[in-house]
Amino acid sequence: MMRILKYAGVAFALLLVGLVGYGAKGYWDALSDAESLRTRADAVIAQGRGGDSLGAAHRAILLAVEDPNFSTHSGVDFSTPGAGLTTITQSAAKRLAFEKFHPGIGKIRQTGYALGLESRLSKEQILALWLETLEMGKGPNGWMVGFHSASSAIYGRPPAELTEAEFIRLAAVLIAPASYDLVRSDPKLDERAARIQRLAAGACVPAGFSDVWLEGCQ
């Protein structure tokens, strides 16, 4: 029995070392990619597709829904109500660091990559890359990628020129883009948007850290 426990302990230690190493690989990969990502982000911002181009009020709504503590966390957040397990930085890392992301162990490298992004890129650069790579669901001409692209495809206007209701509908699809329909009438999307509207108005708060569906705003 003692020998079995000893082997089990060794196996656990090796597993732990492997996981830490996988996370560290993500971190160093982000450092290696940082220069090209900064250049890419700066180009997006120069094209008027960064976070500031949303308009201050719209930007505040989007961050309140997707990552309330984005401006101050270091890439991860385990406490802010409504934050959930994936920050904006981790969400960006999922698309920047992987050809195809698989949940599970991939979360370890994703988190390491996010920490690396935070150490080398500004918040505005990270936000710009996130906005540019977001999956936005099916539009009139097929699958949409990028928040600004979706705004143009659905409404024919950039995000800053949308009404609050229009902007909120775009923000509402981010949690599950394949599950909502921005083109046609969609009661599920209407309900999600209504919850965000109540959050934006200060009429409710998320029920806790994991309340990404805004059950506290029903």
C-alpha positions in Angstrom: 0.0 0.0 0.0 2.8 2.4 0.9 4.5 1.7 -2.5 1.2 2.5 -4.3 0.8 5.7 -2.4 4.3 6.7 -3.2 3.8 6.0 -6.9 0.6 7.9 -6.8 2.3 10.9 -5.1 5.1 10.9 -7.7 2.5 10.7 -10.6 0.6 13.6 -9.1 3.7 15.7 -8.7 4.7 15.0 -12.3 1.2 15.9 -13.5 1.4 19.2 -11.5 4.8 20.0 -13.0 3.4 19.3 -16.5 0.4 21.6 -16.0 2.6 24.4 -14.6 4.9 23.9 -17.6 2.0 24.0 -20.0 0.9 27.3 -18.5 4.4 28.6 -18.6 4.6 27.7 -22.3 1.5 29.8 -23.0 3.2 32.7 -21.1 6.4 32.5 -23.1 4.5 32.1 -26.4 2.7 35.3 -25.6 6.0 37.1 -25.0 7.3 35.8 -28.3 4.2 36.9 -30.1 4.0 40.3 -28.4 5.7 42.5 -30.9 3.6 41.3 -33.8 0.4 41.5 -31.7 1.2 45.1 -30.7 1.6 46.0 -34.3 -1.6 44.3 -35.2 -3.5 46.0 -32.4 -2.2 49.4 -33.2 -3.3 49.0 -36.8 -6.8 48.0 -35.6 -7.0 51.1 -33.3 -5.7 53.4 -36.1 -8.5 52.1 -38.3 -11.1 53.2 -35.7 -12.0 49.7 -34.6 -10.6 49.8 -31.0 -12.4 50.1 -27.7 -12.5 53.9 -27.7 -14.3 53.9 -31.0 -17.3 52.2 -29.4 -18.2 55.4 -27.6 -17.8 55.8 -23.8 -21.3 54.7 -22.9 -21.3 51.7 -25.1 -17.9 50.7 -24.0 -19.0 50.8 -20.4 -22.0 48.5 -21.1 -19.8 46.0 -22.9 -17.2 45.8 -20.2 -20.0 45.6 -17.5 -21.3 42.5 -19.2 -18.1 40.8 -20.4 -15.4 41.7 -17.9 -16.4 44.2 -15.2 -12.9 44.4 -13.7 -11.0 44.5 -17.0 -9.2 47.8 -16.4 -7.5 46.5 -13.2 -7.0 42.8 -13.3 -3.8 41.1 -14.5 -5.5 38.7 -17.0 -7.5 36.6 -14.6 -10.4 37.4 -12.2 -11.8 35.0 -9.7 -14.1 37.3 -7.6 -15.9 40.0 -9.5 -19.7 39.4 -9.7 -20.6 38.5 -13.3 -17.0 38.0 -14.4 -17.1 34.2 -14.9 -14.1 32.1 -15.6 -13.0 33.9 -18.8 -11.8 37.5 -18.8 -11.5 39.5 -22.0 -7.8 38.8 -22.1 -8.3 35.1 -21.8 -11.0 35.2 -24.4 -8.6 37.0 -26.8 -5.9 34.4 -25.9 -8.2 31.6 -26.9 -8.2 32.9 -30.5 -4.7 34.4 -30.7 -2.9 31.4 -29.2 -4.8 28.4 -30.7 -5.7 27.4 -34.2 -8.6 25.5 -32.6 -9.2 25.9 -28.8 -10.3 22.8 -26.8 -11.7 23.3 -23.3 -10.1 21.4 -20.5 -6.3 21.4 -20.4 -6.2 24.1 -23.0 -7.4 26.5 -20.3 -4.0 26.2 -18.7 -2.1 27.4 -21.7 -4.8 30.0 -22.4 -4.4 31.5 -19.0 -0.6 31.6 -19.3 -0.9 33.3 -22.6 -3.3 35.8 -21.1 -0.9 36.7 -18.4 1.8 37.1 -21.0 -0.4 39.5 -23.0 -1.1 41.6 -19.9 2.7 41.9 -19.3 3.5 43.1 -22.8 0.4 44.8 -24.3 -1.7 47.7 -23.1 -5.3 47.2 -22.1 -6.3 49.2 -25.2 -4.3 46.9 -27.4 -5.8 43.8 -25.8 -9.3 45.2 -26.1 -8.7 46.0 -29.8 -7.5 42.5 -30.5 -10.5 41.0 -28.6 -13.0 43.1 -30.5 -11.4 42.3 -33.9 -11.5 38.5 -33.3 -14.8 38.0 -31.6 -17.2 35.4 -33.0 -20.5 37.3 -33.6 -22.8 34.6 -35.0 -24.5 34.3 -38.4 -25.2 37.5 -40.3 -26.9 38.3 -43.6 -23.8 37.1 -45.5 -22.6 34.2 -43.3 -20.6 33.9 -40.1 -19.4 37.1 -38.7 -16.1 37.8 -37.0 -15.3 41.1 -35.3 -17.6 43.4 -33.3 -17.3 46.4 -35.7 -17.8 44.1 -38.7 -20.9 42.7 -37.2 -22.2 46.2 -36.5 -21.7 47.2 -40.1 -23.3 43.9 -41.4 -26.4 44.1 -39.2 -27.0 47.8 -38.9 -25.0 49.4 -41.6 -23.3 51.7 -39.0 -20.3 51.6 -36.7 -20.9 50.8 -33.0 -20.7 54.4 -31.8 -23.6 55.3 -34.1 -25.9 52.6 -32.8 -28.7 53.2 -30.4 -28.2 51.7 -26.9 -30.8 49.0 -27.8 -29.0 48.1 -31.0 -25.6 48.0 -29.3 -26.9 45.8 -26.5 -28.3 43.3 -29.0 -24.7 42.9 -30.5 -23.3 42.5 -27.0 -25.9 40.0 -26.1 -24.8 37.4 -28.6 -21.2 37.2 -27.3 -22.0 34.6 -24.6 -23.2 32.0 -27.2 -23.0 33.4 -30.8 -24.3 30.3 -32.5 -27.4 30.3 -30.3 -28.8 33.7 -31.2 -30.1 35.2 -34.4 -29.3 38.9 -35.1 -31.0 38.9 -38.5 -34.4 37.6 -37.6 -36.7 37.8 -34.6 -35.3 35.9 -31.7 -37.1 35.7 -28.3 -34.0 34.2 -26.6 -31.9 37.2 -27.8 -34.7 39.6 -26.7 -34.5 38.1 -23.2 -30.7 38.3 -23.0 -30.8 41.9 -24.3 -33.4 42.8 -21.7 -31.2 41.5 -18.9 -28.3 43.5 -20.1 -30.5 46.6 -20.4 -31.5 46.2 -16.7 -27.8 45.8 -15.8 -26.8 48.9 -17.8 -29.6 50.9 -16.1 -28.4 49.9 -12.7 -31.6 48.1 -11.9 -29.9 44.8 -11.0 -26.6 43.2 -10.3 -25.2 39.7 -11.2 -26.1 37.1 -8.6 -22.4 36.2 -8.1 -19.1 35.5 -9.7 -20.3 32.8 -12.1 -23.6 34.6 -13.1 -22.5 35.3 -16.7 -26.1 34.6 -17.8 -27.3 37.5 -15.6 -29.8 35.4 -13.7 -29.8 38.3 -11.2 -31.3 40.5 -13.8 -34.3 38.4 -14.9 
